[in-house]
């Protein structure tokens, strides 16, 4: 087990050693992921176990998790969001080997002659776990002043609806 996470990994080498990686990385190191957050502070906790199956498939199981701040799309205020991505990947060198992976494993196709950047691997999993439209669990958790403002604007729009200017033509049509 390693507490210091490497920058690049060779999954086949790690699987041959039944290696596990555990540690933390700063959220700000995950560029695409941190851009989707309200703040780029905090840590991503990572725990991975690499192994080979009986059929010789190279796999990794584990998780990455972080407590992040997102922007509520209802009230535009920051809120805490616990994020956990379960990881079950099978590494393959080409698309033809994807069918061979055990059930429940997502394929990760890569050039086996190159190492994989650990941050890129984890970042993809974190991005997939972000909500499509982040918002507080309930409207009651949103800022009440903003919710009142939105409700007032919506009711004003309803009362401001003008009569259709072409409605006069309907009366002419009846003549």
N, C-alpha and C positions, 0 to 999 in steps of 0.2 A: 504494500500500500504506500502511495506517495502523497504527501501533504502539499508538495510544491508541484503545481501543474505545468507540464511542458507546453511549449508554444506549438510544436508540431508532433504528431503521433504517427506511428506505423502500426495500424490496427492488427496486421498479421503477426508482427513481432510481439505485441502486447498479448494477443490471444494465445500464442505459443507459450507464454509465461504465465497464463491465467492471472494477468496483472489487474490490479484495481487502482483507480485514480480517484483521489478525494482532495478537495480543496475549495478555495474561493478565489474569484476574480472580480475586480471592480466593474460595476455596471458600465462605466464610461468606456471600457475597452471594447464593448460590443457596440460598434458605431451605428449600425442600422437599427438595432433594438433600442438603444438609448435615445435615438432621435424620435421614437414613438412615445416616449415617456414625458411626464411633466417635469421631472427632475432627473438628472443623471447621477444620483448618489446611491450608495448602497452596494451590496455584494451579491454576486450570483454564486450560490453554493452548488457544487458539482460532485456527484458520486457515480462512478462508472466501473463496471466489471467487464473485462474483455475475456472471451473464451472461444474455444473451437467446439463445434458440435460433433457428434459421432460421425457425421457425413463429411467432416472437414470444413464446414462452413465457419467463417470468421464472424463472430457476433459480439455485440455489446448491449448490456442492459444496465439500467440505472435511472438517474433523474438529474435534472438541474432545476433549481428553484431560486426565487428572489421575492422580496417584498418591495414592490415598486409603487410609484405615484403616477396615476393616470389622470387625464383631464376629462371630467364628466361632460358628455356632449349635450346634456340637458341643461345644466346650470353653469358650465365652463369653470367649475371649481375643481381643485385637485382632490383626489381621494386615494386612500391606500388600497392596494390590490395585491393579494398574495397569489403568486404565479408558480405553478409546478408543472414541469413537463416530464412525463415518463418517457424513457428512451428504450426502444427495442429495435436495434438496427442490425441488419446483416450486410456486411461489406462484400461487394462483388466487383470484379474487374471489367465486366461487360454485361450488356442487357440480357444476353442469352442465359445467364446464370441466375437471373432473378427468380424464375419459376422453381428453382432448386432450394430456395430458402425455406426454413421451417415456418409453419403457420404462426401468425402473430408478429412477424418481423417485417419492418419496412426496409426496402432495399436502399442501399447507399452505393451508387455506382461511381467509381473513381478510377483514376489511373494508378494501378498497383505499383508502378515504378516511382511514384511520388508520395510524399507524406501528406497528411491531412492537417490543416490548421484547426486546432481544437476549438478556438473561439468561433470560427466559421461553422463548425459542426454544431456546437451548442446554440449559436445565435439563430440558426434556422429553426431549431426546435422551440426556442423561446418565442420567436415571432409567430409561429403557428398557434401558440397558446394565448396570444393577446386577443381580447374581445374585438369583434368587428366594430361595434359602437360602444365604447366604454361609457358607463354611467353608474351612478350610485345604484344600490340594490333597489331602493324605493324612492319615490318622489319626496317622501318625508325627510330623507337624508340630504336633499339638495338645499341650497341657500334659499330660505323662504322669501327674501326680498326679490330675488331673481325670478322665482316661480310666480310670485304675484305680478311682477312686471310683464312676464310672458303672457299670463292669463289676461291681463288688462289689454295688452296689444291685440290678442286674439279676439277679444270681445269687441274692441274698437273696429277691427277689420269687418266683423259681422255687421255692425251698425252702419258702417260707411259704405256698404254695398249700395251702389246706385241702380236706379231703374235702368233697364236696357234701353238705349236710345232708339232702338229699332222696334220697340213695342208699339209705337205710334203706327207703324206700317201695318200691324195686325188689324187695327181698327179700320184702316183704309181698305184692307183686303175684304172686309165684311160688306162694304158698300157695293 
